[in-house]
Amino acid sequence: MPGSDRDRSPYLIYGLLFLTMIFWGGTFVAGRLVALESPPLTGAFWRFLLAVLALWPFVRMREGGWRPRGLAGSGWLLLALMGFTGAFAYNYFFIKGLASTDAGRASVIVAANPCLTYAGAALFFGEKFTRRSLLGFACGLGGAAWAISHGQPWNFLRGGAGLGEILIFGCVVCWSGYSLLGKLALERLTPLMATTWACLFGLLCLLPAALLESGPWAFLDFRLSTWLSLAFLGFLGTALGFTWFYQGIARLGARRTVVFINLVPVFGLLSGWLLLGEKLSLSLAAGLVLVLTGISLIQRT
């Protein structure tokens, strides 16, 4: 993490983004393992506590202190909203959803978030829709729907989609909101500062919810595999992953950075297959192709 974001070589940024996508693909396996043993808000609390503990010394070292300089009330509200969407709400849907759906399938659904983020950018930041981008948006959501419904999207009319897959789609909505808020935050803060304070506000939201959900001593029953999964989620998936992703946005721009998210479902499917023995079905492959086609069309717009 040391070093100025603006001074880093773009090739180094590309390498860090590639590693981030490997980490994020692996978070679906780690999240699945946590979800099988921990209630969703309790697991999310420990994930972000570990992330904040990892980020805090770097903030003091690189930023000269932990408090953002010259940040007004609207800036604090922005960070609080980032914490709520990116930490509290996203991780509730993430861990709750992974308790009842495969890690690989979840990664394909979440891969549709660039399409939804682009729609949000058009609505709130004035980016123009073209016919190609509309087609890409439709392909991305269609691919997510195909993965959610196990290749039978007409089952939506009969309420046939699984609860786990629907909850994971909630992650897509939350992460899109987090990304759009992050675009505004990066106009005022460095990626490291924005990430740290978003995680801290998310942690403050998660603390009372986790206490109400499972009490103060639930962590004593966690197995070693759960702690290792939480460490992976906190240190690699959150502290490093979030920071490097925002460094990519600051150095390369949002569009050139977001395209790397195409790799997340690939690594997610491979991780689920290698580590959890999940099957790679045709419905997943078709959903992945549709999602990646949609993202490609949007990126070319």
N, C-alpha and C positions, 0 to 999 in steps of 0.2 A: 503493500500500500504506500510506502514512502515515495516521495517524488511528486513534482507538480503535474497535475493532470494535463495542462496545456502543453507542457514540454515533452511529454512522452511521445515516442515514435508511434505513428499510426499502426505499424506492424506489431508493435508490442501490445497496443490496444486490441488489435484483432486477436492476438493470442490469448489475452486475458478474457475477451468475450467468448472465445471458443471454450476455454476452461469453465467459464460461468455456465455455459449451456450444458456441459457435462455434469456440473454440480446440480443444476436445476433438473436435469433428467433423472439424476439419482435421488432427488428429494421425494419423488413419487414412491420409490421403494422405501426410503426412510420413513416417510409419512404413513405409509401402509403399516409398517411395523409398529409405529407409535400408536396408530389408530386402533390396533387390535388389543392394546393394553391400557391406553389412557383415554379419559374423556376428552373431547375436542378442545375445549377452552383451557383445560389444565395442561395438555400437551403444548398448545400454542404459547401459553405463558412461559413454560420452561424453554421453549425454543427462543423466544425473544429476550428472556433474561440472559441466556448464554450469548446471544448476539450483541446485546448492549455491553456486557462485560468485555467482549472481544473488541468492540469498536471504541470504547471510552478512552483507553490510553492512546490510541492513534489520533483521536480528535485533539487531545491535549498536546500531543507532540507536533502534529502538523498544522493545527489551526491556532496554536498559542493559547488555548483555553477552550472550555466547553460551551460557552455562551455565544450565540451568533451576534455579531456586531451590527448595531443599527437596525435590528429587525423590529418592525412595528407590529401593532395588534393584529392586523390582517395577515401578516406573515406567520405569527404564532397560530392563528386559526387554520391557516393552510397546512402547517405541520401536523396539527391535531387531526385534521381531516385525513391526511395521508396515513397517520397512525391508525385511525379507525378503519379505513378501507383496506390498506395494505397489510396490516398486522391483525387487527381484531376480526373483522368480518371475513377477510380472505381465508385466514387460517381456521376459523370455525368451519366454513364450508369445505376447506381442504381436508382437514383431519376427519370431520364427520362423514364426508363423502367417501374417503378412502377406506372407511370401516366396512363399506358394503359394495365396493367396486374395485376392479383390478387396477394396479398402478399404471400399466401400459395404456389401458383404455382412458384413464383419467388424463394422462399426458397428451393424448390426441385431442381430447375435448378442450383442454386448457390452451392448446396451440392455436385455437381460433381467436385468441384475444387480440392479436394485431388488427384483425378485421373489425372488431368492435371498437377498438381504440381509434382506428381511422374514422369510423362513423362519428365517434365523439368529437374528434378533432374538426370534422366538417361542421358539426352542429355548433360547437362552442368556440372554435378558433377561426372559422370562416374558410377552412380548406374546401376546395371545390370538388364535388363529385363529378366524375366522368362516367361514360358508359362502361369503360373498362374497370374502373374502380367499383362500380355498382355490381358488375359481374363477379369481381373478386370477392366483394362482401358476401354475395349470395353463395358463392362456392365455399367460402370459409365457414359460414353458418350451416350450410348444407352438410359439409363434412363432419362438423361437430354433431349435428342431428343424426347423421348416419351412425357415428360411433356410439352416441347415447342410446340409440334404439336397437343396437346390435344388428344393423342392416335392415331394419324394418320401420322406416320413419312413419309409415301410415298408422303405426300403433299409437302415435301421439293422439290420434283422434279418439282412441279408446282408453286413453290414460295408461298406456302400456310401458312407458319409460320407467326405468328403475329410479328409486329415490337417490341412490348414490350418485348416479350419473347427473341427475338434475342438480344435486348439491354441488357437484364439481363445476357445472356450468355457472353456478353462483360465483365461483372463483373467477371466472372470465369477466363477469360484470365488475367485480370488486377490483381486479387488477387493472382493468381498463380505466376505472376511475382514479386509481392510484397513479397510473402513468400520466394521465392528463393533469392531475394536480402536481406531479413531479415536474412537468414541463414548466409550470409557473414557478415552482420552488427554485429551479436551477437558474432563474433570472436573478435571484437574490442570494443564493447560498452555493457553496461547493457541494459536489456529490457526496463527499464523506459527511459533511455537517447535516445535509438534508436527510441522508439515510439514518444517521445516528438519532436525530431528533424524532423522525417518523417512528423508528423502532421504540424509542423511549415513550412516546405518547401511546403507541400501541400496547406497550407493557402496562402502562397505567390503566388502560381500559380493561386489560385482561386480568389484572390482579384481583379485583373484587369478584369478577365473573368466575374465575377459577376457584376462589374460596367458596363461593356459593354452590358451585357445581360438585366439588369433591372434598372440600375441607382442606385444612392446612397440612395434613400429613400423608396425603395420597402418594407423594413421590417416594415414600419409604418402601412402597410395594413394587416400584419399577425394577425390572430385571436389567442386567447388564446390556442386553441387546437394545432395550428402550433408551438407555442413557447414551449409548453409542449413536443411535439414530438421531436423538435430540442434539447431540454434539455436532453431527454432520449437518443437520438442519440449521442450527444456530450459527456455527462458525463458517462453514463453506457455503451453504445454501442462502444464508441471510447476510452475515457480516461482509464476507468477501463478494458474494454474488451480487447483492444489491449495489454495493459501492462500485464494483467494476462495471456494472451495467450503466450506472449513471455517469461514470467516467467516459464510457463510450458515447453516450448522448452528448456530453459536454464537448468531447474532442471530435467526433465524427458526424454528429447530427442524429436526429431521432430516426429518420428513415433508414440510414445505413446501419444503425445499431439494431433496430427492431427486427430486421431481416434475419439476424442470428437466431431469433426465437424459433425459426423453422427447424433448428436442430434439436430443440427440446423433446418433441415427441419421438424422434429417432432414438435419442439416448434413453428416453423413458421406456420405450418398448424394449430396447435391448437390455436395460437394467432389470425390468420385470421378468423377462425371459431367462436371463442368466442367473439372477439371484433368487427369484421367487418361483421359477418354473411355470410362469404364465404362458398360455398359448397365444400364438400370433394368428388371429383369424382373418378371413377375407374381409369381413365387415370393418375391422380395424384398418387393414391395408387400404381399402377404398376410402374410408373416412380420412386417413392421413393424406392420400393423394389429393382429395378435394380441398382439404385445408391448405396444403402447400401450394396448390394451384391458385387458390384465392389470394394467399399472401403474395405470391409472385406477381399476379396481375396488379395488385395494389402498389407494390414496390415499383413497377414499371410505369405507373401513372405519372 
